[in-house]
Amino acid sequence: MRILVPLLPGLGDALTASPILRAAIESGAELDILTMLEPVAEYARALEGVRDVIHIPLLEAKVRDVLCALSLRHRNYDLLVLPFPATRWQYALFARAMSARRWVLHDYGGLSRIFAHSATTTFVPLVGGHRIWENHRLAVAAGLPASYDRSYLIPDAWKGENRQANTIAVHTGSMAFKGNETKRWPLERFRELIVSQLAKERSVRLFVAPDEGAHALAFADFEGRPNFELLSIPLAATARSLSECTLFIGNDSGIAHLAAGLGVGCIVLCGMTNPTRLAPIGAVKALRPSHCPSCHDEGTRRFSCVKYLRYRCIAEDISSALVNEHIERALAGGLPELEISQHGRYSL
């Protein structure tokens, strides 16, 4: 059997598609993965059991992208599984442009349902669960051997060997797409946090993606300080370095999901996104003290503060002192496994 799984742009989205990828690989099928951003392509290429990785930079030229999808029709896949959350109708249209005997995706209604409809399309009802649970349900609906393993599928080559004591990993960024960057904790708060951790003679590794040059400049004056490293390295090297750390601190981002998948305890700073459905899987503290309810859902077109409070939930309601307090607790007693939601409210 030949299977195609188009992974969504974010690294976190790709990792939460692990139930589908794992089940497809364990089934012994010929698995092809379609990717839209280079970090996700790098992840897919590192997985064992993947026959081919097809990379189409989806965010660059929409007409060309559809033509590229049409060019794949000759492959005649037996099954195409579109992971959650492919809420935009463009994903359904893109998937249907590729030839497959059967399509499996969630029922997002509207144009998405119209474009994806066929005699061999299986629509899976949404139940508002965590992304990894929703993708497990897709794997089951596709008839794949999907045991409920809620861990992330991490390439073996990405795993480091030795965890180092009192080493704090920090990542200040997140994917910059449709306002996604507005959910970040302010850089000045990260500076305060790093200063306090260095003062306690802990090692700090600051991870900066190659396209986050402004973040590197914001910490240029930290270069040369004892126990401080600023790392802007490829994703595989990032993973190996992350896996050596004691604790990870960062925004709700793909790197946070990667750190959790590597077994690193994570304190994830959440603002407008709902941690019960989007937080990384593993030993994770999803820190969200704000009384302002989460206002971003999978169907929301942009990351916008609906109450026009200038993203107070992340910009003001999480202080560096509060994060430091949770770091001390985590280092003293560890972090419990995150409880994920299987059902909940959602909007499209």
SERO-4910 file (N, C-alpha, C, O; in steps of 0.05 Angstrom, whole numbers):
BEGIN
 pado doro    nc1    nc2    nc3   cac1   cac2   cac3    cc1    cc2    cc3    oc1    oc2    oc3
  Met    A     17    -24      0      0      0      0     18     25      0     38     26     13
  Arg    A      9     45    -15     24     70    -17      8     92     -2    -16     96     -9
  Ile    A     21    106     16      7    126     33     21    152     30     46    154     29
  Leu    A      5    174     28     16    201     28      5    216     52    -19    216     56
  Val    A     22    229     67     14    246     90     26    273     85     50    277     87
  Pro    A      9    293     78     18    321     76     20    333    104      0    337    117
  Leu    A     44    340    112     47    352    139     43    382    137     51    395    118
  Leu    A     30    393    158     24    422    159     50    437    164     71    425    171
  Pro    A     50    464    160     75    479    160     92    478    186    116    476    185
  Gly    A     79    478    210     94    480    234    107    454    243     96    433    239
  Leu    A    130    457    256    143    433    267    126    420    289    125    396    291
  Gly    A    113    436    305     96    426    326     73    410    313     65    389    323
  Asp    A     61    420    291     40    406    277     50    379    267     36    359    268
  Ala    A     75    380    256     86    355    246     90    334    268     84    310    264
  Leu    A     99    343    291    104    324    313     77    313    324     76    290    332
  Thr    A     57    330    325     31    320    334     17    302    314     -3    290    320
  Ala    A     28    300    290     18    280    270     32    253    275     28    235    258
  Ser    A     47    250    296     62    225    301     45    200    301     54    180    291
  Pro    A     20    201    312      4    176    311      0    166    282      0    142    278
  Ile    A     -4    184    264     -8    177    236     18    166    224     18    145    211
  Leu    A     39    180    228     65    172    216     74    146    228     83    128    213
  Arg    A     72    142    254     81    118    267     64     94    257     75     73    250
  Ala    A     38     98    255     20     76    246     26     68    217     26     45    210
  Ala    A     31     89    200     37     83    172     64     68    169     66     49    153
  Ile    A     84     76    185    110     62    183    107     34    194    118     15    181
  Glu    A     93     30    216     91      3    228     74    -15    211     76    -40    213
  Ser    A     57     -4    194     40    -20    176     57    -33    154     47    -52    141
  Gly    A     81    -23    149     97    -33    128     91    -21    101    102    -30     80
  Ala    A     74     -1    100     67     12     75     90     29     65    109     36     79
  Glu    A     88     36     39    107     55     27     96     83     34     76     92     24
  Leu    A    110     97     52    101    123     62    116    145     48    141    147     49
  Asp    A    101    163     36    112    189     26    101    211     43     78    210     52
  Ile    A    118    231     48    110    254     64    113    279     47    134    283     35
  Leu    A     93    296     47     94    322     33     98    344     54     83    345     73
  Thr    A    118    361     49    124    382     69    122    410     56    124    412     31
  Met    A    118    430     72    114    457     62    134    477     73    137    499     61
  Leu    A    148    471     95    170    488    105    194    471    110    192    447    116
  Glu    A    218    483    107    243    468    108    247    453    134    256    430    134
  Pro    A    242    465    158    246    450    183    230    424    184    240    404    194
  Val    A    205    425    174    189    401    173    200    380    153    200    356    158
  Ala    A    211    390    131    223    373    111    248    359    124    253    335    119
  Glu    A    263    374    139    287    363    152    279    341    172    293    321    174
  Tyr    A    257    346    186    247    326    205    238    300    190    246    278    197
  Ala    A    223    304    168    213    281    153    236    265    141    234    240    140
  Arg    A    256    278    131    279    264    118    294    247    138    307    228    131
  Ala    A    293    255    164    308    240    184    293    216    195    305    200    209
  Leu    A    268    213    188    252    191    198    259    165    183    261    165    158
  Glu    A    262    143    198    266    117    185    239    106    176    219    110    190
  Gly    A    238     93    153    213     81    144    198     99    125    176     92    116
  Val    A    209    122    117    196    141     98    209    136     71    233    137     68
  Arg    A    192    131     51    203    125     24    212    150     10    234    151     -2
  Asp    A    196    172     11    203    196     -4    191    220     11    170    219     23
  Val    A    206    242     10    197    268     21    195    287     -2    214    293    -16
  Ile    A    170    297     -7    165    316    -28    162    343    -16    143    348      0
  His    A    179    362    -23    178    388    -11    167    409    -31    179    414    -52
  Ile    A    145    421    -23    132    442    -39    130    466    -20    113    465     -2
  Pro    A    145    488    -24    143    512     -7    115    525    -10    112    544    -26
  Leu    A     96    515      5     68    522      1     63    552      5     44    563     -7
  Leu    A     79    565     21     73    593     28     84    613      8     82    637     13
  Glu    A     95    604    -14    108    622    -32     92    629    -57     90    653    -64
  Ala    A     80    610    -71     66    616    -96     43    596    -99     47    573   -106
  Lys    A     18    605    -94     -4    587    -91    -11    573   -118    -17    549   -117
  Val    A    -10    587   -140    -16    575   -166      4    552   -172     -3    531   -181
  Arg    A     29    558   -168     50    538   -172     46    514   -154     51    492   -163
  Asp    A     38    519   -129     34    497   -111     13    478   -120     16    454   -119
  Val    A    -10    488   -130    -31    471   -141    -21    455   -165    -27    431   -167
  Leu    A     -5    468   -182      6    454   -205     25    432   -196     26    410   -208
  Cys    A     40    437   -175     58    417   -164     42    393   -153     50    370   -157
  Ala    A     20    400   -140      3    378   -129     -8    361   -152     -9    337   -150
  Leu    A    -17    375   -173    -28    360   -196     -7    342   -209    -14    321   -219
  Ser    A     18    351   -207     39    335   -219     44    309   -204     57    291   -215
  Leu    A     33    306   -180     36    282   -164     14    261   -170     15    239   -159
  Arg    A     -5    268   -187    -28    251   -191    -20    224   -203    -33    204   -199
  His    A      2    224   -218     11    199   -230     20    178   -210     23    154   -217
  Arg    A     25    186   -185     34    167   -165     12    149   -155     18    127   -145
  Asn    A    -13    157   -158    -36    140   -152    -34    127   -124    -31    103   -122
  Tyr    A    -34    144   -103    -33    133    -76    -58    117    -69    -80    123    -79
  Asp    A    -54     98    -52    -77     83    -42    -92     98    -20   -116     96    -17
  Leu    A    -77    114     -5    -89    128     18    -75    155     22    -50    157     21
  Leu    A    -91    176     27    -80    202     35    -93    210     61   -118    211     63
  Val    A    -77    215     81    -87    223    107    -78    252    112    -54    258    113
  Leu    A    -97    270    116    -91    298    120    -93    304    150   -115    304    162
  Pro    A    -70    309    164    -70    312    193    -85    337    202    -90    356    187
  Phe    A    -92    336    228   -104    359    242    -82    378    250    -61    369    258
  Pro    A    -87    405    249   -111    419    243   -111    432    215   -103    455    212
  Ala    A   -119    418    195   -121    429    167   -147    442    163   -163    434    146
  Thr    A   -152    463    179   -179    476    180   -185    493    155   -208    498    149
  Arg    A   -165    502    141   -170    520    118   -177    503     93   -166    482     89
  Trp    A   -197    513     78   -206    498     55   -185    493     35   -186    475     19
  Gln    A   -164    511     35   -142    507     15   -128    481     19   -118    469     -1
  Tyr    A   -126    471     44   -113    446     48   -129    423     35   -118    405     24
  Ala    A   -156    424     38   -173    403     26   -170    404     -5   -168    383    -17
  Leu    A   -170    428    -16   -167    430    -45   -140    420    -54   -138    405    -74
  Phe    A   -119    426    -39    -92    417    -46    -91    387    -44    -79    374    -62
  Ala    A   -103    375    -24   -102    346    -21   -117    332    -43   -108    312    -54
  Arg    A   -140    343    -51   -156    331    -72   -143    334    -99   -150    319   -118
  Ala    A   -125    353   -102   -111    355   -128    -92    332   -133    -84    327   -155
  Met    A    -86    317   -112    -68    294   -114    -85    269   -116   -106    266   -103
  Ser    A    -77    250   -132    -92    226   -137    -89    206   -114    -66    199   -107
  Ala    A   -111    197   -103   -111    176    -83   -137    160    -85   -158    171    -92
  Arg    A   -136    135    -79   -160    119    -79   -178    125    -55   -202    121    -57
  Arg    A   -166    135    -34   -182    142    -10   -169    165      4   -145    167      7
  Trp    A   -186    183     14   -177    206     30   -189    204     58   -213    197     61
  Val    A   -174    211     78   -183    212    106   -175    239    118   -152    246    118
  Leu    A   -195    254    128   -190    279    141   -213    286    159   -234    272    159
  His    A   -210    306    175   -232    315    193   -253    330    177   -248    341    155
  Asp    A   -277    330    188   -299    344    176   -299    373    186   -309    379    207
  Tyr    A   -287    391    170   -286    419    177   -310    435    166   -312    459    172
  Gly    A   -327    422    151   -351    435    140   -343    455    118   -320    457    109
  Gly    A   -363    470    109   -359    492     90   -346    483     65   -350    461     55
  Leu    A   -329    501     54   -315    495     29   -296    471     31   -292    456     12
  Ser    A   -285    467     55   -267    444     59   -282    418     53   -271    401     40
  Arg    A   -306    416     63   -322    391     58   -329    389     29   -329    367     18
  Ile    A   -336    411     17   -344    410    -12   -321    401    -29   -324    384    -46
  Phe    A   -297    412    -25   -274    405    -41   -265    377    -36   -255    363    -54
  Ala    A   -267    367    -11   -257    341     -4   -277    318    -10   -269    295     -9
  His    A   -301    325    -15   -322    305    -17   -318    287    -41   -312    296    -63
  Ser    A   -320    261    -37   -320    241    -58   -332    215    -47   -336    213    -23
  Ala    A   -336    195    -64   -347    170    -55   -327    155    -37   -335    137    -22
  Thr    A   -301    162    -38   -281    148    -23   -268    166     -2   -246    160      7
  Thr    A   -281    187      6   -271    205     27   -283    197     54   -308    195     56
  Thr    A   -267    194     74   -276    189    101   -273    215    117   -251    224    121
  Phe    A   -296    226    126   -295    250    143   -297    241    172   -315    227    180
  Val    A   -278    250    189   -277    243    217   -288    267    233   -277    289    231
  Pro    A   -309    263    249   -320    286    265   -299    297    284   -284    282    296
  Leu    A   -299    323    288   -282    336    308   -295    333    335   -319    334    338
  Val    A   -278    329    356   -288    327    383   -274    347    402   -279    347    426
  Gly    A   -256    364    391   -243    384    407   -221    374    425   -216    386    446
  Gly    A   -209    351    418   -187    340    434   -160    352    428   -157    368    409
  His    A   -140    344    443   -113    352    438   -105    344    410   -116    324    399
  Arg    A    -87    358    397    -80    352    369    -70    324    366    -76    311    345
  Ile    A    -55    313    385    -45    286    381    -67    266    383    -66    245    370
  Trp    A    -88    272    399   -111    254    401   -127    255    375   -137    234    365
  Glu    A   -131    279    364   -146    281    339   -132    266    317   -145    254    300
  Asn    A   -106    267    316    -91    253    295    -91    223    300    -90    207    281
  His    A    -92    214    325    -96    186    331   -122    176    319   -124    154    308
  Arg    A   -143    192    322   -169    185    312   -169    183    281   -183    166    270
  Leu    A   -153    200    268   -151    198    239   -137    172    231   -145    159    212
  Ala    A   -116    164    246   -102    139    240   -121    115    243   -120     97    226
  Val    A   -137    115    263   -156     93    267   -176     93    245   -183     71    234
  Ala    A   -187    116    237   -207    118    216   -195    108    189   -209     98    172
  Ala    A   -169    112    186   -156    103    161   -151     73    160   -142     63    140
  Gly    A   -156     60    183   -151     31    184   -123     23    189   -115      0    184
  Leu    A   -107     42    199    -79     36    205    -76     24    232    -93     29    249
  Pro    A    -55      8    237    -51     -5    264    -43     16    285    -19     17    291
  Ala    A    -62     31    295    -55     55    311    -60     48    341    -81     54    352
  Ser    A    -40     37    354    -41     34    383    -38     62    395    -25     79    383
  Tyr    A    -51     67    417    -51     95    427    -25    100    442    -23     99    466
  Asp    A     -5    107    426     21    116    436     22    146    433     23    157    411
  Arg    A     21    161    455     18    190    453     45    204    452     46    229    453
  Ser    A     67    189    450     93    202    449     99    211    420     86    202    401
  Tyr    A    117    230    418    125    240    392    144    221    378    160    207    391
  Leu    A    143    220    352    161    204    336    186    221    330    185    239    315
  Ile    A    208    214    343    233    229    341    254    212    327    258    189    335
  Pro    A    267    223    307    289    208    294    311    200    314    319    216    331
  Asp    A    320    175    313    340    166    331    366    183    330    379    187    350
  Ala    A    372    192    306    397    207    302    396    234    316    416    248    319
  Trp    A    372    243    324    368    269    336    371    268    367    372    288    380
  Lys    A    374    244    378    374    241    407    403    242    417    420    227    407
  Gly    A    408    259    437    434    260    449    438    238    469    420    222    474
  Glu    A    462    236    480    468    214    498    469    221    527    459    206    544
  Asn    A    480    244    534    485    251    562    470    276    570    473    297    558
  Arg    A    453    274    590    439    298    601    457    311    621    469    298    638
  Gln    A    459    338    619    477    353    636    462    367    658    441    379    652
  Ala    A    472    366    682    458    377    705    458    408    703    477    420    693
  Asn    A    436    420    713    434    449    715    440    464    689    453    484    688
  Thr    A    430    453    667    432    465    641    405    472    631    388    455    626
  Ile    A    400    498    627    374    508    620    374    516    590    390    531    581
  Ala    A    355    504    575    352    511    547    330    532    545    309    531    558
  Val    A    336    553    529    317    575    525    313    579    495    332    580    480
  His    A    288    582    487    282    589    459    262    612    460    241    610    472
  Thr    A    269    634    447    253    659    448    233    661    425    216    679    426
  Gly    A    234    644    405    219    648    381    195    630    378    188    615    397
  Ser    A    183    631    355    162    613    345    159    618    316    170    638    305
  Met    A    144    602    302    140    606    273    127    633    268    108    640    281
  Ala    A    138    648    249    127    674    242    109    671    218    119    671    195
  Phe    A     83    669    223     64    664    201     36    673    210     26    663    230
  Lys    A     24    691    195     -3    701    200     -6    712    229    -26    707    242
  Gly    A     15    725    239     14    737    265     21    718    288     19    725    311
  Asn    A     31    694    281     38    674    301     58    686    321     58    678    344
  Glu    A     76    703    311     97    714    328     86    731    351    101    737    370
  Thr    A     61    740    350     49    757    371     45    741    397     40    753    418
  Lys    A     46    715    396     41    699    420     67    694    436     68    679    455
  Arg    A     89    708    428    114    704    441    116    721    467    105    743    469
  Trp    A    130    710    486    138    724    511    158    745    503    175    740    486
  Pro    A    156    770    515    174    792    506    204    785    511    211    771    530
  Leu    A    221    794    493    249    789    495    261    799    521    280    787    532
  Glu    A    251    823    530    263    833    555    258    815    579    274    814    598
  Arg    A    235    800    579    230    781    600    249    758    598    259    748    619
  Phe    A    255    749    574    275    728    571    302    737    581    317    721    593
  Arg    A    309    762    576    335    772    585    336    771    616    356    762    628
  Glu    A    314    780    629    313    779    658    316    750    668    331    745    688
  Leu    A    303    732    655    304    704    663    332    693    660    342    679    678
  Ile    A    345    698    638    372    688    634    392    699    654    409    685    664
  Val    A    390    725    659    408    738    679    405    724    706    425    719    719
  Ser    A    380    719    714    376    707    740    387    678    741    397    670    762
  Gln    A    384    663    719    394    636    719    425    635    719    437    618    731
  Leu    A    437    653    704    467    655    704    477    663    732    498    654    740
  Ala    A    462    680    745    470    688    772    470    665    792    484    666    812
  Lys    A    454    644    786    454    620    802    474    600    793    473    576    802
  Glu    A    492    608    775    514    592    765    504    567    750    516    546    751
  Arg    A    481    571    736    471    550    718    479    556    690    483    579    683
  Ser    A    482    536    674    488    539    646    463    545    630    442    533    635
  Val    A    465    564    611    442    571    595    449    568    565    470    578    556
  Arg    A    433    553    551    436    551    522    413    565    508    390    556    511
  Leu    A    418    586    494    398    601    481    397    592    451    417    596    437
  Phe    A    374    581    443    371    571    415    357    593    399    336    602    405
  Val    A    370    600    376    359    620    358    359    608    330    379    599    320
  Ala    A    335    608    318    333    597    291    348    615    271    352    639    276
  Pro    A    357    604    248    372    620    229    356    645    219    369    665    212
  Asp    A    330    644    219    314    667    210    306    685    233    289    703    230
  Glu    A    318    681    257    312    698    280    336    715    288    343    717    311
  Gly    A    347    728    268    371    744    272    367    766    292    385    773    307
  Ala    A    343    778    292    338    800    311    339    790    340    347    805    357
  His    A    332    765    344    334    754    371    363    751    379    371    756    402
  Ala    A    380    742    360    408    739    366    421    766    373    437    768    392
  Leu    A    413    787    359    424    814    364    415    823    392    430    837    406
  Ala    A    391    816    400    381    825    426    397    813    449    396    824    472
  Phe    A    412    792    444    428    779    465    458    780    459    473    765    471
  Ala    A    465    797    440    494    799    432    512    806    456    535    797    457
  Asp    A    502    822    474    518    830    497    523    808    517    539    811    535
  Phe    A    509    785    514    513    763    532    536    745    523    547    730    539
  Glu    A    545    749    498    567    733    488    592    736    505    599    759    512
  Gly    A    605    714    511    629    715    527    624    712    557    643    708    572
  Arg    A    599    713    565    593    709    594    597    679    601    592    662    584
  Pro    A    607    674    625    611    646    633    584    631    632    563    642    640
  Asn    A    584    606    624    561    588    624    539    596    605    517    585    607
  Phe    A    544    614    586    524    622    567    532    614    538    555    620    530
  Glu    A    514    602    524    518    595    495    495    605    479    472    601    486
  Leu    A    500    618    457    480    625    437    483    607    413    504    608    400
  Leu    A    463    591    407    466    571    386    446    576    364    422    577    368
  Ser    A    457    579    339    440    581    315    451    560    296    468    565    280
  Ile    A    439    536    299    449    512    286    427    497    272    403    502    278
  Pro    A    433    479    254    412    463    240    394    448    260    402    443    283
  Leu    A    371    440    251    351    428    268    361    402    282    356    398    305
  Ala    A    374    385    267    384    360    278    404    366    301    403    353    322
  Ala    A    422    385    297    441    392    317    427    405    341    435    401    364
  Thr    A    407    421    335    390    433    356    378    412    374    379    414    398
  Ala    A    367    391    361    354    369    376    375    355    394    369    350    418
  Arg    A    398    349    384    418    335    400    427    353    423    432    342    445
  Ser    A    430    379    419    438    397    440    416    400    461    421    401    485
  Leu    A    391    402    451    368    404    469    367    380    488    361    382    512
  Ser    A    371    356    477    368    331    492    388    329    515    384    313    533
  Glu    A    409    345    515    429    345    536    421    363    559    433    363    580
  Cys    A    400    379    555    392    400    576    374    388    597    361    368    593
  Thr    A    375    401    620    358    393    643    330    402    640    311    387    647
  Leu    A    326    426    629    300    439    629    298    457    605    318    470    597
  Phe    A    275    459    593    270    477    570    250    499    579    230    493    592
  Ile    A    256    524    570    237    546    575    232    560    548    251    567    534
  Gly    A    207    563    540    202    576    515    172    580    510    155    572    525
  Asn    A    167    592    487    139    597    478    126    571    469    140    550    466
  Asp    A    100    572    465     86    550    452     95    549    423     86    564    406
  Ser    A    114    531    417    127    531    391    135    502    384    134    484    400
  Gly    A    144    499    359    153    472    350    177    463    366    179    439    371
  Ile    A    195    481    373    219    473    388    211    463    416    224    445    427
  Ala    A    190    474    428    180    465    453    170    436    451    175    419    468
  His    A    155    430    429    146    403    424    170    384    420    170    361    430
  Leu    A    190    393    406    214    377    401    228    371    428    236    348    432
  Ala    A    231    391    445    245    387    471    229    366    487    241    349    499
  Ala    A    203    369    488    187    350    503    189    322    492    191    302    507
  Gly    A    190    320    465    193    294    452    220    281    458    222    256    457
  Leu    A    240    297    464    266    287    471    269    280    500    290    271    510
  Gly    A    247    283    515    247    276    544    257    297    562    262    292    586
  Val    A    259    322    552    268    344    569    243    356    582    223    361    569
  Gly    A    245    362    608    223    375    622    219    403    610    239    417    605
  Cys    A    195    412    607    189    437    593    171    455    609    151    446    620
  Ile    A    178    480    611    159    501    620    152    518    596    169    532    585
  Val    A    128    515    587    119    528    562    101    552    569     82    549    584
  Leu    A    108    575    558     94    600    565     72    604    545     76    608    521
  Cys    A     47    602    555     24    603    538      8    629    542      4    638    564
  Gly    A     -1    640    520    -18    664    521    -45    659    509    -63    650    523
  Met    A    -48    666    484    -74    665    471    -82    636    462   -106    632    456
  Thr    A    -64    617    462    -70    590    454    -79    574    478    -70    579    500
  Asn    A    -95    553    473   -106    537    494    -87    513    500    -84    495    483
  Pro    A    -74    513    523    -54    492    529    -66    464    531    -52    445    527
  Thr    A    -92    462    538   -103    435    540   -104    421    514   -107    396    513
  Arg    A   -103    436    492   -104    423    465    -78    427    449    -73    412    431
  Leu    A    -61    446    457    -38    452    441    -11    448    455     10    449    442
  Ala    A    -12    445    481     14    442    496     29    417    487     17    398    480
  Pro    A     55    418    489     71    394    482     65    370    499     56    374    522
  Ile    A     70    347    489     65    322    503     90    313    518    112    312    506
  Gly    A     88    308    543    111    299    559    111    311    587     89    318    597
  Ala    A    134    313    599    137    325    625    136    355    621    157    368    617
  Val    A    112    367    623    108    394    614     91    410    635     71    400    645
  Lys    A    100    434    641     84    453    655     76    475    635     92    491    627
  Ala    A     50    475    628     40    496    610     32    519    628     11    519    641
  Leu    A     48    540    628     45    563    646     27    584    633     34    597    614
  Arg    A      3    587    645    -16    607    635    -33    618    658    -55    608    663
  Pro    A    -22    637    673    -36    648    696    -57    668    690    -72    676    708
  Ser    A    -59    677    665    -78    699    658   -107    691    662   -115    668    658
  His    A   -123    711    672   -151    707    675   -166    712    649   -190    706    647
  Cys    A   -153    722    629   -165    727    603   -166    700    588   -145    687    585
  Pro    A   -189    691    580   -191    664    568   -176    662    541   -172    682    527
  Ser    A   -167    638    535   -153    633    509   -172    642    486   -195    634    485
  Cys    A   -161    657    468   -179    668    447   -171    658    419   -184    664    399
  His    A   -150    641    417   -142    630    391   -151    601    389   -144    585    407
  Asp    A   -165    595    368   -173    567    363   -162    559    336   -153    576    320
  Glu    A   -164    533    330   -153    523    305   -165    536    280   -152    539    260
  Gly    A   -190    544    282   -203    556    260   -199    586    257   -208    598    237
  Thr    A   -185    599    276   -180    627    275   -160    633    253   -139    620    251
  Arg    A   -166    653    236   -149    658    212   -123    671    220   -103    667    206
  Arg    A   -123    688    241    -99    702    249    -96    701    279   -115    696    293
  Phe    A    -72    707    288    -67    709    317    -72    738    325    -54    755    324
  Ser    A    -96    744    333   -104    771    341   -116    771    368   -132    754    375
  Cys    A   -109    792    384   -120    795    411   -149    805    408   -154    828    401
  Val    A   -168    787    413   -196    794    408   -207    816    427   -226    829    420
  Lys    A   -195    819    450   -204    840    469   -187    865    467   -191    884    483
  Tyr    A   -168    866    448   -151    889    443   -136    898    468   -135    922    475
  Leu    A   -126    878    483   -111    884    508    -81    882    503    -65    879    522
  Arg    A    -73    884    477    -44    883    470    -30    858    480     -8    858    490
  Tyr    A    -45    835    478    -34    809    485    -24    808    513     -3    798    520
  Arg    A    -40    820    531    -33    821    559    -28    793    571    -11    789    588
  Cys    A    -43    773    561    -41    746    572    -12    735    571     -4    720    589
  Ile    A      3    743    551     31    734    549     50    757    555     72    752    566
  Ala    A     43    781    548     62    804    550     65    813    579     87    822    587
  Glu    A     44    811    595     45    822    622     38    802    644     50    804    666
  Asp    A     21    783    638     11    766    660     31    744    668     27    731    689
  Ile    A     51    740    652     73    721    659     98    737    665    110    749    647
  Ser    A    106    738    690    130    753    698    154    734    698    152    710    700
  Ser    A    178    746    696    202    730    698    205    718    726    216    696    728
  Ala    A    195    732    746    196    721    773    179    695    776    187    676    789
  Leu    A    156    695    762    138    672    763    152    648    749    151    626    758
  Val    A    164    654    726    178    632    711    201    621    728    206    597    729
  Asn    A    216    639    741    238    630    758    228    612    780    241    592    787
  Glu    A    205    619    792    194    603    813    188    575    803    193    555    817
  His    A    177    573    779    170    546    768    195    531    760    196    506    761
  Ile    A    216    545    752    242    532    747    252    518    772    261    495    771
  Glu    A    252    533    794    261    521    819    245    497    827    257    477    836
  Arg    A    219    498    824    202    475    830    209    451    813    211    428    822
  Ala    A    213    457    787    218    435    768    245    422    774    248    397    773
  Leu    A    265    438    780    292    427    786    292    412    812    307    393    815
  Ala    A    275    420    830    274    406    856    258    380    856    266    361    868
  Gly    A    236    381    841    218    357    842    209    346    816    193    328    815
  Gly    A    219    357    794    211    347    767    184    357    759    172    373    773
  Leu    A    175    349    736    150    357    725    133    333    719    143    313    709
  Pro    A    107    334    725     89    312    718     83    310    688     86    330    674
  Glu    A     74    287    679     65    284    651     40    301    647     22    301    663
  Leu    A     40    315    624     17    332    618     -8    314    613     -6    294    599
  Glu    A    -30    322    625    -56    308    619    -68    321    594    -72    345    594
  Ile    A    -74    305    575    -85    316    550   -116    313    550   -127    295    562
  Ser    A   -128    331    535   -157    330    532   -165    314    507   -153    316    486
  Gln    A   -185    296    511   -196    281    488   -221    293    477   -229    287    454
  His    A   -234    311    492   -258    324    482   -258    353    493   -245    358    514
  Gly    A   -271    371    480   -272    399    489   -286    417    469   -293    408    447
  Arg    A   -289    441    477   -301    461    459   -282    470    438   -257    471    443
  Tyr    A   -292    476    415   -275    486    393   -292    503    375   -317    502    376
  Ser    A   -279    519    358   -294    535    339   -279    534    312   -255    531    312
  Leu    A   -294    537    291   -283    537    264   -291    562    249   -283    566    226
***
